[in-house]
Structures are given as C-alpha cells and as structure tokens.
Amino acid sequence: MRGLPCESEGDAGMKILGKMYLCERCGEQKFVKYIGSGPYRDGMDIHITADGFEAAVGWTKRDDKDFCSKCSEKYDSMMKEFLSCKE
C-alpha cells in the first residue's frame, strides 16, 4: 500500500510524523505513525526508513488502489460474484 508522508498535530500542538491513507472508494482516511529509527534531518530533507511505519490494519491494496476494510470486503465480494458468472 502506498501512503502519503505527512505530519499530524498531536496533543499540545506536537507534530507527529506518519503516513495518511485514503480509501479510494469511500474517502475514509487513516493516519499511521512513523515508529522506525530516526528520522534525521539533512538540511531541509527529512530521512526516514520505508518500513518504519505502523501497519494500516485492515487496509488492502487492490488494482493499485487503497481500500479500507469495509470497501475491501465489498470489492472482494463483487469480484467473487463477477468471476463466478459464466456465459
């Protein structure tokens, strides 16, 4: 799955590094925190590891699109029904 790197306002205005996922069917959003080592800053660049993010539990990637758990289930059932149709 892909997510967009971003910062979120935490308690007391603290910024939290993470990724924002957007369900491409219903528009639901999910923010996951960065929990890896670092990050470290090099001038204006912030360096992070790609595998240092929490998992977006229940979210899946289907046909290069991100889906929340409800939409993923709906997609799976629609594809199962479609593939079971025979002419």
PyMOL Python script that loads the backbone (N, CA, C, O; Angstrom):
from pymol import cmd

cmd.read_pdbstr("""\
ATOM      1  N   MET A   1       0.837  -1.179   0.000  1.00  0.00           N
ATOM      2  CA  MET A   1       0.000   0.000   0.000  1.00  0.00           C
ATOM      3  C   MET A   1       0.877   1.234   0.000  1.00  0.00           C
ATOM      4  O   MET A   1       2.003   1.234   0.496  1.00  0.00           O
ATOM      5  N   ARG A   2       0.338   2.248  -0.554  1.00  0.00           N
ATOM      6  CA  ARG A   2       1.084   3.497  -0.534  1.00  0.00           C
ATOM      7  C   ARG A   2       0.349   4.492   0.350  1.00  0.00           C
ATOM      8  O   ARG A   2      -0.880   4.493   0.410  1.00  0.00           O
ATOM      9  N   GLY A   3       1.073   5.295   1.001  1.00  0.00           N
ATOM     10  CA  GLY A   3       0.508   6.358   1.812  1.00  0.00           C
ATOM     11  C   GLY A   3       1.308   7.610   1.566  1.00  0.00           C
ATOM     12  O   GLY A   3       2.461   7.546   1.138  1.00  0.00           O
ATOM     13  N   LEU A   4       0.721   8.718   1.827  1.00  0.00           N
ATOM     14  CA  LEU A   4       1.407   9.976   1.618  1.00  0.00           C
ATOM     15  C   LEU A   4       2.078  10.401   2.911  1.00  0.00           C
ATOM     16  O   LEU A   4       1.405  10.555   3.929  1.00  0.00           O
ATOM     17  N   PRO A   5       3.426  10.599   2.894  1.00  0.00           N
ATOM     18  CA  PRO A   5       4.099  11.067   4.107  1.00  0.00           C
ATOM     19  C   PRO A   5       3.528  12.414   4.537  1.00  0.00           C
ATOM     20  O   PRO A   5       3.316  13.300   3.710  1.00  0.00           O
ATOM     21  N   CYS A   6       3.286  12.557   5.816  1.00  0.00           N
ATOM     22  CA  CYS A   6       2.724  13.813   6.314  1.00  0.00           C
ATOM     23  C   CYS A   6       3.012  13.952   7.797  1.00  0.00           C
ATOM     24  O   CYS A   6       3.541  13.042   8.435  1.00  0.00           O
ATOM     25  N   GLU A   7       2.655  15.103   8.325  1.00  0.00           N
ATOM     26  CA  GLU A   7       2.739  15.345   9.755  1.00  0.00           C
ATOM     27  C   GLU A   7       1.337  15.614  10.252  1.00  0.00           C
ATOM     28  O   GLU A   7       0.521  16.189   9.531  1.00  0.00           O
ATOM     29  N   SER A   8       1.047  15.208  11.466  1.00  0.00           N
ATOM     30  CA  SER A   8      -0.259  15.424  12.067  1.00  0.00           C
ATOM     31  C   SER A   8      -0.061  16.151  13.392  1.00  0.00           C
ATOM     32  O   SER A   8       0.944  15.950  14.074  1.00  0.00           O
ATOM     33  N   GLU A   9      -1.018  16.990  13.750  1.00  0.00           N
ATOM     34  CA  GLU A   9      -0.953  17.677  15.040  1.00  0.00           C
ATOM     35  C   GLU A   9      -1.372  16.710  16.138  1.00  0.00           C
ATOM     36  O   GLU A   9      -2.482  16.178  16.115  1.00  0.00           O
ATOM     37  N   GLY A  10      -0.495  16.486  17.085  1.00  0.00           N
ATOM     38  CA  GLY A  10      -0.809  15.641  18.226  1.00  0.00           C
ATOM     39  C   GLY A  10      -1.263  16.487  19.397  1.00  0.00           C
ATOM     40  O   GLY A  10      -1.687  17.628  19.212  1.00  0.00           O
ATOM     41  N   ASP A  11      -1.178  15.946  20.589  1.00  0.00           N
ATOM     42  CA  ASP A  11      -1.530  16.682  21.799  1.00  0.00           C
ATOM     43  C   ASP A  11      -0.593  17.873  21.975  1.00  0.00           C
ATOM     44  O   ASP A  11       0.598  17.781  21.680  1.00  0.00           O
ATOM     45  N   ALA A  12      -1.118  18.954  22.442  1.00  0.00           N
ATOM     46  CA  ALA A  12      -0.358  20.172  22.734  1.00  0.00           C
ATOM     47  C   ALA A  12       0.392  20.706  21.520  1.00  0.00           C
ATOM     48  O   ALA A  12       1.457  21.306  21.667  1.00  0.00           O
ATOM     49  N   GLY A  13      -0.156  20.493  20.315  1.00  0.00           N
ATOM     50  CA  GLY A  13       0.436  21.034  19.107  1.00  0.00           C
ATOM     51  C   GLY A  13       1.695  20.328  18.628  1.00  0.00           C
ATOM     52  O   GLY A  13       2.368  20.825  17.725  1.00  0.00           O
ATOM     53  N   MET A  14       2.028  19.183  19.210  1.00  0.00           N
ATOM     54  CA  MET A  14       3.205  18.436  18.806  1.00  0.00           C
ATOM     55  C   MET A  14       2.975  17.811  17.431  1.00  0.00           C
ATOM     56  O   MET A  14       1.899  17.275  17.166  1.00  0.00           O
ATOM     57  N   LYS A  15       3.962  17.876  16.573  1.00  0.00           N
ATOM     58  CA  LYS A  15       3.828  17.286  15.242  1.00  0.00           C
ATOM     59  C   LYS A  15       4.243  15.821  15.282  1.00  0.00           C
ATOM     60  O   LYS A  15       5.239  15.466  15.913  1.00  0.00           O
ATOM     61  N   ILE A  16       3.464  14.966  14.599  1.00  0.00           N
ATOM     62  CA  ILE A  16       3.725  13.534  14.554  1.00  0.00           C
ATOM     63  C   ILE A  16       3.982  13.144  13.110  1.00  0.00           C
ATOM     64  O   ILE A  16       3.164  13.428  12.235  1.00  0.00           O
ATOM     65  N   LEU A  17       5.108  12.497  12.852  1.00  0.00           N
ATOM     66  CA  LEU A  17       5.470  12.056  11.515  1.00  0.00           C
ATOM     67  C   LEU A  17       4.730  10.760  11.206  1.00  0.00           C
ATOM     68  O   LEU A  17       4.679   9.864  12.048  1.00  0.00           O
ATOM     69  N   GLY A  18       4.161  10.651  10.020  1.00  0.00           N
ATOM     70  CA  GLY A  18       3.444   9.442   9.649  1.00  0.00           C
ATOM     71  C   GLY A  18       3.018   9.467   8.193  1.00  0.00           C
ATOM     72  O   GLY A  18       3.519  10.260   7.396  1.00  0.00           O
ATOM     73  N   LYS A  19       2.070   8.573   7.855  1.00  0.00           N
ATOM     74  CA  LYS A  19       1.508   8.486   6.513  1.00  0.00           C
ATOM     75  C   LYS A  19      -0.007   8.585   6.610  1.00  0.00           C
ATOM     76  O   LYS A  19      -0.611   8.114   7.574  1.00  0.00           O
ATOM     77  N   MET A  20      -0.614   9.202   5.606  1.00  0.00           N
ATOM     78  CA  MET A  20      -2.063   9.289   5.544  1.00  0.00           C
ATOM     79  C   MET A  20      -2.537   8.399   4.397  1.00  0.00           C
ATOM     80  O   MET A  20      -2.117   8.567   3.252  1.00  0.00           O
ATOM     81  N   TYR A  21      -3.412   7.456   4.718  1.00  0.00           N
ATOM     82  CA  TYR A  21      -4.020   6.603   3.701  1.00  0.00           C
ATOM     83  C   TYR A  21      -5.417   7.124   3.421  1.00  0.00           C
ATOM     84  O   TYR A  21      -6.107   7.590   4.328  1.00  0.00           O
ATOM     85  N   LEU A  22      -5.833   7.044   2.165  1.00  0.00           N
ATOM     86  CA  LEU A  22      -7.147   7.499   1.734  1.00  0.00           C
ATOM     87  C   LEU A  22      -7.812   6.368   0.966  1.00  0.00           C
ATOM     88  O   LEU A  22      -7.273   5.900  -0.037  1.00  0.00           O
ATOM     89  N   CYS A  23      -8.984   5.921   1.427  1.00  0.00           N
ATOM     90  CA  CYS A  23      -9.725   4.883   0.721  1.00  0.00           C
ATOM     91  C   CYS A  23     -10.225   5.492  -0.586  1.00  0.00           C
ATOM     92  O   CYS A  23     -10.919   6.509  -0.587  1.00  0.00           O
ATOM     93  N   GLU A  24      -9.862   4.858  -1.690  1.00  0.00           N
ATOM     94  CA  GLU A  24     -10.199   5.408  -2.997  1.00  0.00           C
ATOM     95  C   GLU A  24     -11.620   5.063  -3.428  1.00  0.00           C
ATOM     96  O   GLU A  24     -12.014   5.359  -4.556  1.00  0.00           O
ATOM     97  N   ARG A  25     -12.395   4.437  -2.535  1.00  0.00           N
ATOM     98  CA  ARG A  25     -13.799   4.157  -2.836  1.00  0.00           C
ATOM     99  C   ARG A  25     -14.719   5.048  -2.009  1.00  0.00           C
ATOM    100  O   ARG A  25     -15.614   5.690  -2.559  1.00  0.00           O
ATOM    101  N   CYS A  26     -14.508   5.096  -0.681  1.00  0.00           N
ATOM    102  CA  CYS A  26     -15.430   5.843   0.186  1.00  0.00           C
ATOM    103  C   CYS A  26     -14.828   7.134   0.743  1.00  0.00           C
ATOM    104  O   CYS A  26     -15.552   7.973   1.277  1.00  0.00           O
ATOM    105  N   GLY A  27     -13.502   7.299   0.621  1.00  0.00           N
ATOM    106  CA  GLY A  27     -12.859   8.519   1.101  1.00  0.00           C
ATOM    107  C   GLY A  27     -12.426   8.479   2.562  1.00  0.00           C
ATOM    108  O   GLY A  27     -11.935   9.482   3.079  1.00  0.00           O
ATOM    109  N   GLU A  28     -12.597   7.342   3.243  1.00  0.00           N
ATOM    110  CA  GLU A  28     -12.156   7.239   4.635  1.00  0.00           C
ATOM    111  C   GLU A  28     -10.649   7.463   4.705  1.00  0.00           C
ATOM    112  O   GLU A  28      -9.912   7.067   3.802  1.00  0.00           O
ATOM    113  N   GLN A  29     -10.196   8.104   5.789  1.00  0.00           N
ATOM    114  CA  GLN A  29      -8.777   8.381   5.966  1.00  0.00           C
ATOM    115  C   GLN A  29      -8.241   7.629   7.174  1.00  0.00           C
ATOM    116  O   GLN A  29      -8.953   7.398   8.152  1.00  0.00           O
ATOM    117  N   LYS A  30      -6.968   7.251   7.085  1.00  0.00           N
ATOM    118  CA  LYS A  30      -6.305   6.553   8.181  1.00  0.00           C
ATOM    119  C   LYS A  30      -4.899   7.103   8.302  1.00  0.00           C
ATOM    120  O   LYS A  30      -4.136   7.072   7.336  1.00  0.00           O
ATOM    121  N   PHE A  31      -4.540   7.615   9.495  1.00  0.00           N
ATOM    122  CA  PHE A  31      -3.194   8.116   9.759  1.00  0.00           C
ATOM    123  C   PHE A  31      -2.429   7.052  10.530  1.00  0.00           C
ATOM    124  O   PHE A  31      -2.914   6.553  11.546  1.00  0.00           O
ATOM    125  N   VAL A  32      -1.238   6.699  10.056  1.00  0.00           N
ATOM    126  CA  VAL A  32      -0.375   5.754  10.773  1.00  0.00           C
ATOM    127  C   VAL A  32       0.918   6.472  11.143  1.00  0.00           C
ATOM    128  O   VAL A  32       1.471   7.225  10.341  1.00  0.00           O
ATOM    129  N   LYS A  33       1.391   6.237  12.351  1.00  0.00           N
ATOM    130  CA  LYS A  33       2.582   6.907  12.876  1.00  0.00           C
ATOM    131  C   LYS A  33       3.862   6.258  12.364  1.00  0.00           C
ATOM    132  O   LYS A  33       3.903   5.068  12.050  1.00  0.00           O
ATOM    133  N   TYR A  34       4.896   7.073  12.293  1.00  0.00           N
ATOM    134  CA  TYR A  34       6.243   6.578  11.993  1.00  0.00           C
ATOM    135  C   TYR A  34       6.851   6.098  13.296  1.00  0.00           C
ATOM    136  O   TYR A  34       6.933   6.858  14.261  1.00  0.00           O
ATOM    137  N   ILE A  35       7.284   4.826  13.334  1.00  0.00           N
ATOM    138  CA  ILE A  35       7.837   4.251  14.558  1.00  0.00           C
ATOM    139  C   ILE A  35       9.251   3.718  14.338  1.00  0.00           C
ATOM    140  O   ILE A  35       9.823   3.094  15.233  1.00  0.00           O
ATOM    141  N   GLY A  36       9.817   3.957  13.163  1.00  0.00           N
ATOM    142  CA  GLY A  36      11.153   3.463  12.835  1.00  0.00           C
ATOM    143  C   GLY A  36      12.244   4.281  13.488  1.00  0.00           C
ATOM    144  O   GLY A  36      11.978   5.212  14.248  1.00  0.00           O
ATOM    145  N   SER A  37      13.481   3.917  13.179  1.00  0.00           N
ATOM    146  CA  SER A  37      14.612   4.659  13.734  1.00  0.00           C
ATOM    147  C   SER A  37      14.747   6.002  13.035  1.00  0.00           C
ATOM    148  O   SER A  37      14.310   6.172  11.897  1.00  0.00           O
ATOM    149  N   GLY A  38      15.343   6.927  13.714  1.00  0.00           N
ATOM    150  CA  GLY A  38      15.449   8.279  13.149  1.00  0.00           C
ATOM    151  C   GLY A  38      14.183   9.033  13.494  1.00  0.00           C
ATOM    152  O   GLY A  38      13.693   8.816  14.603  1.00  0.00           O
ATOM    153  N   PRO A  39      13.629   9.841  12.726  1.00  0.00           N
ATOM    154  CA  PRO A  39      14.187  10.330  11.469  1.00  0.00           C
ATOM    155  C   PRO A  39      15.328  11.290  11.735  1.00  0.00           C
ATOM    156  O   PRO A  39      15.484  11.802  12.844  1.00  0.00           O
ATOM    157  N   TYR A  40      16.119  11.526  10.711  1.00  0.00           N
ATOM    158  CA  TYR A  40      17.161  12.538  10.877  1.00  0.00           C
ATOM    159  C   TYR A  40      17.043  13.567   9.763  1.00  0.00           C
ATOM    160  O   TYR A  40      16.574  13.269   8.664  1.00  0.00           O
ATOM    161  N   ARG A  41      17.464  14.742  10.059  1.00  0.00           N
ATOM    162  CA  ARG A  41      17.332  15.865   9.131  1.00  0.00           C
ATOM    163  C   ARG A  41      18.693  16.166   8.520  1.00  0.00           C
ATOM    164  O   ARG A  41      19.707  16.205   9.217  1.00  0.00           O
ATOM    165  N   ASP A  42      18.699  16.377   7.214  1.00  0.00           N
ATOM    166  CA  ASP A  42      19.896  16.774   6.477  1.00  0.00           C
ATOM    167  C   ASP A  42      19.531  18.038   5.704  1.00  0.00           C
ATOM    168  O   ASP A  42      19.024  17.975   4.584  1.00  0.00           O
ATOM    169  N   GLY A  43      19.797  19.179   6.322  1.00  0.00           N
ATOM    170  CA  GLY A  43      19.362  20.437   5.713  1.00  0.00           C
ATOM    171  C   GLY A  43      17.841  20.524   5.763  1.00  0.00           C
ATOM    172  O   GLY A  43      17.251  20.493   6.843  1.00  0.00           O
ATOM    173  N   MET A  44      17.215  20.631   4.617  1.00  0.00           N
ATOM    174  CA  MET A  44      15.744  20.719   4.546  1.00  0.00           C
ATOM    175  C   MET A  44      15.093  19.351   4.354  1.00  0.00           C
ATOM    176  O   MET A  44      13.869  19.244   4.415  1.00  0.00           O
ATOM    177  N   ASP A  45      15.895  18.293   4.120  1.00  0.00           N
ATOM    178  CA  ASP A  45      15.360  16.951   3.892  1.00  0.00           C
ATOM    179  C   ASP A  45      15.237  16.185   5.201  1.00  0.00           C
ATOM    180  O   ASP A  45      16.098  16.278   6.076  1.00  0.00           O
ATOM    181  N   ILE A  46      14.146  15.423   5.321  1.00  0.00           N
ATOM    182  CA  ILE A  46      13.958  14.527   6.457  1.00  0.00           C
ATOM    183  C   ILE A  46      14.097  13.112   5.933  1.00  0.00           C
ATOM    184  O   ILE A  46      13.369  12.717   5.023  1.00  0.00           O
ATOM    185  N   HIS A  47      15.023  12.336   6.495  1.00  0.00           N
ATOM    186  CA  HIS A  47      15.271  10.968   6.047  1.00  0.00           C
ATOM    187  C   HIS A  47      14.589   9.986   6.998  1.00  0.00           C
ATOM    188  O   HIS A  47      14.731  10.076   8.218  1.00  0.00           O
ATOM    189  N   ILE A  48      13.855   9.058   6.420  1.00  0.00           N
ATOM    190  CA  ILE A  48      13.153   8.032   7.185  1.00  0.00           C
ATOM    191  C   ILE A  48      13.309   6.696   6.476  1.00  0.00           C
ATOM    192  O   ILE A  48      13.672   6.660   5.300  1.00  0.00           O
ATOM    193  N   THR A  49      13.041   5.595   7.177  1.00  0.00           N
ATOM    194  CA  THR A  49      13.070   4.278   6.537  1.00  0.00           C
ATOM    195  C   THR A  49      11.664   3.918   6.080  1.00  0.00           C
ATOM    196  O   THR A  49      10.687   4.209   6.771  1.00  0.00           O
ATOM    197  N   ALA A  50      11.563   3.288   4.923  1.00  0.00           N
ATOM    198  CA  ALA A  50      10.252   2.970   4.338  1.00  0.00           C
ATOM    199  C   ALA A  50       9.460   1.978   5.183  1.00  0.00           C
ATOM    200  O   ALA A  50       8.230   2.008   5.179  1.00  0.00           O
ATOM    201  N   ASP A  51      10.151   1.102   5.907  1.00  0.00           N
ATOM    202  CA  ASP A  51       9.445   0.084   6.696  1.00  0.00           C
ATOM    203  C   ASP A  51       9.223   0.510   8.139  1.00  0.00           C
ATOM    204  O   ASP A  51       8.885  -0.324   8.979  1.00  0.00           O
ATOM    205  N   GLY A  52       9.405   1.790   8.445  1.00  0.00           N
ATOM    206  CA  GLY A  52       9.293   2.258   9.818  1.00  0.00           C
ATOM    207  C   GLY A  52       7.921   2.766  10.216  1.00  0.00           C
ATOM    208  O   GLY A  52       7.807   3.486  11.208  1.00  0.00           O
ATOM    209  N   PHE A  53       6.882   2.420   9.483  1.00  0.00           N
ATOM    210  CA  PHE A  53       5.543   2.908   9.784  1.00  0.00           C
ATOM    211  C   PHE A  53       4.679   1.808  10.399  1.00  0.00           C
ATOM    212  O   PHE A  53       4.849   0.628  10.095  1.00  0.00           O
ATOM    213  N   GLU A  54       3.753   2.211  11.267  1.00  0.00           N
ATOM    214  CA  GLU A  54       2.775   1.256  11.787  1.00  0.00           C
ATOM    215  C   GLU A  54       1.995   0.686  10.605  1.00  0.00           C
ATOM    216  O   GLU A  54       1.937   1.302   9.541  1.00  0.00           O
ATOM    217  N   ALA A  55       1.407  -0.472  10.788  1.00  0.00           N
ATOM    218  CA  ALA A  55       0.592  -1.072   9.728  1.00  0.00           C
ATOM    219  C   ALA A  55      -0.787  -0.403   9.710  1.00  0.00           C
ATOM    220  O   ALA A  55      -1.329  -0.044  10.756  1.00  0.00           O
ATOM    221  N   ALA A  56      -1.331  -0.245   8.531  1.00  0.00           N
ATOM    222  CA  ALA A  56      -2.702   0.248   8.388  1.00  0.00           C
ATOM    223  C   ALA A  56      -3.605  -0.986   8.461  1.00  0.00           C
ATOM    224  O   ALA A  56      -3.977  -1.558   7.437  1.00  0.00           O
ATOM    225  N   VAL A  57      -3.949  -1.381   9.681  1.00  0.00           N
ATOM    226  CA  VAL A  57      -4.655  -2.636   9.941  1.00  0.00           C
ATOM    227  C   VAL A  57      -5.998  -2.658   9.211  1.00  0.00           C
ATOM    228  O   VAL A  57      -6.805  -1.736   9.329  1.00  0.00           O
ATOM    229  N   GLY A  58      -6.214  -3.735   8.454  1.00  0.00           N
ATOM    230  CA  GLY A  58      -7.470  -3.923   7.729  1.00  0.00           C
ATOM    231  C   GLY A  58      -7.486  -3.289   6.353  1.00  0.00           C
ATOM    232  O   GLY A  58      -8.387  -3.560   5.559  1.00  0.00           O
ATOM    233  N   TRP A  59      -6.517  -2.459   6.058  1.00  0.00           N
ATOM    234  CA  TRP A  59      -6.461  -1.797   4.754  1.00  0.00           C
ATOM    235  C   TRP A  59      -5.729  -2.694   3.770  1.00  0.00           C
ATOM    236  O   TRP A  59      -4.769  -3.374   4.132  1.00  0.00           O
ATOM    237  N   THR A  60      -6.195  -2.690   2.504  1.00  0.00           N
ATOM    238  CA  THR A  60      -5.576  -3.513   1.476  1.00  0.00           C
ATOM    239  C   THR A  60      -5.367  -2.703   0.204  1.00  0.00           C
ATOM    240  O   THR A  60      -5.931  -1.622   0.034  1.00  0.00           O
ATOM    241  N   LYS A  61      -4.555  -3.242  -0.671  1.00  0.00           N
ATOM    242  CA  LYS A  61      -4.329  -2.639  -1.986  1.00  0.00           C
ATOM    243  C   LYS A  61      -4.923  -3.587  -3.014  1.00  0.00           C
ATOM    244  O   LYS A  61      -4.575  -4.767  -3.059  1.00  0.00           O
ATOM    245  N   ARG A  62      -5.809  -3.071  -3.826  1.00  0.00           N
ATOM    246  CA  ARG A  62      -6.453  -3.846  -4.884  1.00  0.00           C
ATOM    247  C   ARG A  62      -6.335  -3.050  -6.174  1.00  0.00           C
ATOM    248  O   ARG A  62      -6.732  -1.886  -6.220  1.00  0.00           O
ATOM    249  N   ASP A  63      -5.801  -3.656  -7.214  1.00  0.00           N
ATOM    250  CA  ASP A  63      -5.657  -2.986  -8.514  1.00  0.00           C
ATOM    251  C   ASP A  63      -5.001  -1.615  -8.368  1.00  0.00           C
ATOM    252  O   ASP A  63      -5.443  -0.638  -8.972  1.00  0.00           O
ATOM    253  N   ASP A  64      -3.943  -1.553  -7.563  1.00  0.00           N
ATOM    254  CA  ASP A  64      -3.165  -0.333  -7.317  1.00  0.00           C
ATOM    255  C   ASP A  64      -3.976   0.781  -6.653  1.00  0.00           C
ATOM    256  O   ASP A  64      -3.663   1.959  -6.820  1.00  0.00           O
ATOM    257  N   LYS A  65      -5.009   0.416  -5.906  1.00  0.00           N
ATOM    258  CA  LYS A  65      -5.820   1.384  -5.155  1.00  0.00           C
ATOM    259  C   LYS A  65      -5.892   0.936  -3.699  1.00  0.00           C
ATOM    260  O   LYS A  65      -5.932  -0.262  -3.418  1.00  0.00           O
ATOM    261  N   ASP A  66      -5.908   1.899  -2.768  1.00  0.00           N
ATOM    262  CA  ASP A  66      -6.014   1.601  -1.340  1.00  0.00           C
ATOM    263  C   ASP A  66      -7.483   1.546  -0.943  1.00  0.00           C
ATOM    264  O   ASP A  66      -8.269   2.417  -1.316  1.00  0.00           O
ATOM    265  N   PHE A  67      -7.850   0.506  -0.174  1.00  0.00           N
ATOM    266  CA  PHE A  67      -9.218   0.349   0.304  1.00  0.00           C
ATOM    267  C   PHE A  67      -9.241   0.120   1.819  1.00  0.00           C
ATOM    268  O   PHE A  67      -8.401  -0.603   2.355  1.00  0.00           O
ATOM    269  N   CYS A  68     -10.207   0.740   2.502  1.00  0.00           N
ATOM    270  CA  CYS A  68     -10.411   0.467   3.923  1.00  0.00           C
ATOM    271  C   CYS A  68     -10.973  -0.947   4.060  1.00  0.00           C
ATOM    272  O   CYS A  68     -11.275  -1.590   3.055  1.00  0.00           O
ATOM    273  N   SER A  69     -11.114  -1.432   5.278  1.00  0.00           N
ATOM    274  CA  SER A  69     -11.547  -2.820   5.473  1.00  0.00           C
ATOM    275  C   SER A  69     -12.950  -3.074   4.929  1.00  0.00           C
ATOM    276  O   SER A  69     -13.197  -4.128   4.342  1.00  0.00           O
ATOM    277  N   LYS A  70     -13.882  -2.122   5.114  1.00  0.00           N
ATOM    278  CA  LYS A  70     -15.253  -2.325   4.607  1.00  0.00           C
ATOM    279  C   LYS A  70     -15.278  -2.375   3.087  1.00  0.00           C
ATOM    280  O   LYS A  70     -15.933  -3.237   2.501  1.00  0.00           O
ATOM    281  N   CYS A  71     -14.574  -1.461   2.454  1.00  0.00           N
ATOM    282  CA  CYS A  71     -14.570  -1.413   0.991  1.00  0.00           C
ATOM    283  C   CYS A  71     -13.800  -2.588   0.400  1.00  0.00           C
ATOM    284  O   CYS A  71     -14.128  -3.063  -0.688  1.00  0.00           O
ATOM    285  N   SER A  72     -12.777  -3.060   1.112  1.00  0.00           N
ATOM    286  CA  SER A  72     -12.030  -4.222   0.657  1.00  0.00           C
ATOM    287  C   SER A  72     -12.924  -5.459   0.643  1.00  0.00           C
ATOM    288  O   SER A  72     -12.882  -6.246  -0.303  1.00  0.00           O
ATOM    289  N   GLU A  73     -13.735  -5.633   1.691  1.00  0.00           N
ATOM    290  CA  GLU A  73     -14.677  -6.748   1.732  1.00  0.00           C
ATOM    291  C   GLU A  73     -15.685  -6.645   0.595  1.00  0.00           C
ATOM    292  O   GLU A  73     -15.989  -7.643  -0.058  1.00  0.00           O
ATOM    293  N   LYS A  74     -16.209  -5.437   0.353  1.00  0.00           N
ATOM    294  CA  LYS A  74     -17.172  -5.210  -0.725  1.00  0.00           C
ATOM    295  C   LYS A  74     -16.530  -5.531  -2.082  1.00  0.00           C
ATOM    296  O   LYS A  74     -17.149  -6.180  -2.925  1.00  0.00           O
ATOM    297  N   TYR A  75     -15.297  -5.078  -2.287  1.00  0.00           N
ATOM    298  CA  TYR A  75     -14.577  -5.330  -3.528  1.00  0.00           C
ATOM    299  C   TYR A  75     -14.401  -6.837  -3.741  1.00  0.00           C
ATOM    300  O   TYR A  75     -14.639  -7.348  -4.835  1.00  0.00           O
ATOM    301  N   ASP A  76     -13.981  -7.541  -2.685  1.00  0.00           N
ATOM    302  CA  ASP A  76     -13.776  -8.985  -2.789  1.00  0.00           C
ATOM    303  C   ASP A  76     -15.066  -9.705  -3.152  1.00  0.00           C
ATOM    304  O   ASP A  76     -15.059 -10.602  -3.995  1.00  0.00           O
ATOM    305  N   SER A  77     -16.176  -9.319  -2.523  1.00  0.00           N
ATOM    306  CA  SER A  77     -17.452  -9.985  -2.820  1.00  0.00           C
ATOM    307  C   SER A  77     -17.930  -9.670  -4.236  1.00  0.00           C
ATOM    308  O   SER A  77     -18.491 -10.538  -4.905  1.00  0.00           O
ATOM    309  N   MET A  78     -17.713  -8.431  -4.700  1.00  0.00           N
ATOM    310  CA  MET A  78     -18.104  -8.080  -6.069  1.00  0.00           C
ATOM    311  C   MET A  78     -17.265  -8.861  -7.086  1.00  0.00           C
ATOM    312  O   MET A  78     -17.798  -9.346  -8.083  1.00  0.00           O
ATOM    313  N   MET A  79     -15.960  -8.984  -6.838  1.00  0.00           N
ATOM    314  CA  MET A  79     -15.097  -9.729  -7.752  1.00  0.00           C
ATOM    315  C   MET A  79     -15.442 -11.228  -7.747  1.00  0.00           C
ATOM    316  O   MET A  79     -15.418 -11.882  -8.791  1.00  0.00           O
ATOM    317  N   LYS A  80     -15.757 -11.754  -6.576  1.00  0.00           N
ATOM    318  CA  LYS A  80     -16.139 -13.169  -6.490  1.00  0.00           C
ATOM    319  C   LYS A  80     -17.408 -13.408  -7.284  1.00  0.00           C
ATOM    320  O   LYS A  80     -17.507 -14.389  -8.021  1.00  0.00           O
ATOM    321  N   GLU A  81     -18.379 -12.517  -7.140  1.00  0.00           N
ATOM    322  CA  GLU A  81     -19.631 -12.650  -7.893  1.00  0.00           C
ATOM    323  C   GLU A  81     -19.369 -12.509  -9.387  1.00  0.00           C
ATOM    324  O   GLU A  81     -19.900 -13.287 -10.180  1.00  0.00           O
ATOM    325  N   PHE A  82     -18.565 -11.537  -9.780  1.00  0.00           N
ATOM    326  CA  PHE A  82     -18.246 -11.314 -11.191  1.00  0.00           C
ATOM    327  C   PHE A  82     -17.547 -12.524 -11.799  1.00  0.00           C
ATOM    328  O   PHE A  82     -17.906 -12.962 -12.893  1.00  0.00           O
ATOM    329  N   LEU A  83     -16.554 -13.067 -11.102  1.00  0.00           N
ATOM    330  CA  LEU A  83     -15.785 -14.187 -11.624  1.00  0.00           C
ATOM    331  C   LEU A  83     -16.577 -15.481 -11.648  1.00  0.00           C
ATOM    332  O   LEU A  83     -16.224 -16.405 -12.382  1.00  0.00           O
ATOM    333  N   SER A  84     -17.634 -15.566 -10.865  1.00  0.00           N
ATOM    334  CA  SER A  84     -18.450 -16.783 -10.853  1.00  0.00           C
ATOM    335  C   SER A  84     -19.485 -16.793 -11.969  1.00  0.00           C
ATOM    336  O   SER A  84     -20.084 -17.834 -12.236  1.00  0.00           O
ATOM    337  N   CYS A  85     -19.707 -15.663 -12.623  1.00  0.00           N
ATOM    338  CA  CYS A  85     -20.655 -15.577 -13.731  1.00  0.00           C
ATOM    339  C   CYS A  85     -20.091 -16.292 -14.951  1.00  0.00           C
ATOM    340  O   CYS A  85     -18.934 -16.100 -15.323  1.00  0.00           O
ATOM    341  N   LYS A  86     -20.911 -17.101 -15.552  1.00  0.00           N
ATOM    342  CA  LYS A  86     -20.488 -17.823 -16.770  1.00  0.00           C
ATOM    343  C   LYS A  86     -21.527 -17.565 -17.835  1.00  0.00           C
ATOM    344  O   LYS A  86     -22.729 -17.560 -17.571  1.00  0.00           O
ATOM    345  N   GLU A  87     -21.045 -17.352 -19.034  1.00  0.00           N
ATOM    346  CA  GLU A  87     -21.967 -17.106 -20.148  1.00  0.00           C
ATOM    347  C   GLU A  87     -22.473 -18.402 -20.718  1.00  0.00           C
ATOM    348  O   GLU A  87     -23.261 -18.395 -21.664  1.00  0.00           O
TER     349      GLU A  87
END
""", "prot")
cmd.dss("prot")
cmd.show_as("cartoon", "prot")
cmd.util.cbc("prot")
cmd.orient("prot")
